[in-house]
Amino acid sequence: MMEASVAAFADYGKPLNETDLARYSEITAKAGIPVIAPSQKNFTPEDMPKLKAAGIAAPLLGVIVTGKTPESMEAAVRLIVESARR
């Protein structure tokens, strides 16, 4: 497994976009192993099918997505997991 970091630091926390998805697709096509996308961008439940279509094996969720409290983490992760399972 490998982690694919595609966001410039200035883009941290911004929405996932088509350029990011194209970069993930390029990486996953060449990697030959499962690729994880760290949540440098603000991944939403709606992004999960897009990441899957780009070949991403799983998102790696961090504070940008989860927030800093147990409650915000539970809420964010629950919605991401539900979307990823569809």
C-alpha positions as CSV (number, residue, x, y, z in Angstrom):
1,M,0.0,0.0,0.0
2,M,1.1,3.5,-0.6
3,E,-0.1,7.0,0.3
4,A,-0.7,9.5,-2.5
5,S,-0.2,13.1,-1.4
6,V,-1.3,15.4,-4.2
7,A,-2.3,18.7,-2.5
8,A,0.0,21.7,-2.2
9,F,0.1,23.0,1.3
10,A,-1.8,26.1,0.2
11,D,-4.7,23.9,-0.9
12,Y,-5.1,22.0,2.4
13,G,-8.7,22.0,3.5
14,K,-10.1,23.0,0.1
15,P,-12.6,20.8,-1.7
16,L,-11.5,17.9,-3.8
17,N,-11.4,18.9,-7.5
18,E,-11.1,17.3,-10.9
19,T,-7.3,18.0,-11.0
20,D,-6.9,16.1,-7.8
21,L,-8.9,13.2,-9.1
22,A,-6.9,13.1,-12.4
23,R,-3.7,13.0,-10.4
24,Y,-5.0,10.1,-8.2
25,S,-6.1,8.3,-11.4
26,E,-2.6,8.6,-12.9
27,I,-1.0,7.4,-9.7
28,T,-3.3,4.5,-9.2
29,A,-2.9,3.4,-12.8
30,K,0.9,3.2,-12.4
31,A,1.3,2.1,-8.8
32,G,0.3,-1.6,-9.1
33,I,-0.5,-1.6,-5.4
34,P,-3.4,-0.2,-3.4
35,V,-3.2,3.6,-3.0
36,I,-4.5,5.6,0.0
37,A,-5.5,9.2,-0.3
38,P,-4.8,11.4,2.8
39,S,-7.4,13.9,3.6
40,Q,-5.4,17.0,2.9
41,K,-8.4,18.2,1.0
42,N,-11.8,18.4,2.7
43,F,-13.2,15.0,1.7
44,T,-17.0,14.7,1.9
45,P,-19.2,11.7,1.7
46,E,-20.0,12.8,-1.9
47,D,-16.3,12.4,-2.8
48,M,-16.1,8.8,-1.9
49,P,-17.5,7.4,-5.2
50,K,-15.2,9.8,-7.1
51,L,-12.1,8.6,-5.2
52,K,-13.1,5.0,-5.8
53,A,-13.5,5.7,-9.5
54,A,-10.0,7.2,-9.5
55,G,-8.7,3.9,-8.1
56,I,-8.2,5.0,-4.5
57,A,-8.4,2.0,-2.2
58,A,-9.3,4.1,0.9
59,P,-9.2,7.6,2.3
60,L,-6.9,8.3,5.2
61,L,-9.0,10.7,7.3
62,G,-7.3,13.4,9.4
63,V,-8.4,16.5,11.3
64,I,-9.3,18.4,8.1
65,V,-12.2,16.0,7.7
66,T,-12.8,14.8,11.2
67,G,-12.5,17.9,13.3
68,K,-10.9,17.9,16.7
69,T,-13.5,16.4,19.0
70,P,-14.7,12.9,19.5
71,E,-18.2,14.0,18.4
72,S,-17.1,15.6,15.2
73,M,-14.9,12.6,14.4
74,E,-17.8,10.2,14.9
75,A,-20.1,12.2,12.8
76,A,-17.6,12.7,9.9
77,V,-16.3,9.2,9.9
78,R,-19.8,7.7,10.0
79,L,-21.0,9.6,7.0
80,I,-17.8,8.9,5.0
81,V,-18.0,5.1,5.8
82,E,-21.7,5.0,4.8
83,S,-20.9,6.7,1.5
84,A,-17.9,4.5,0.9
85,R,-19.9,1.3,1.4
86,R,-22.5,2.2,-1.2
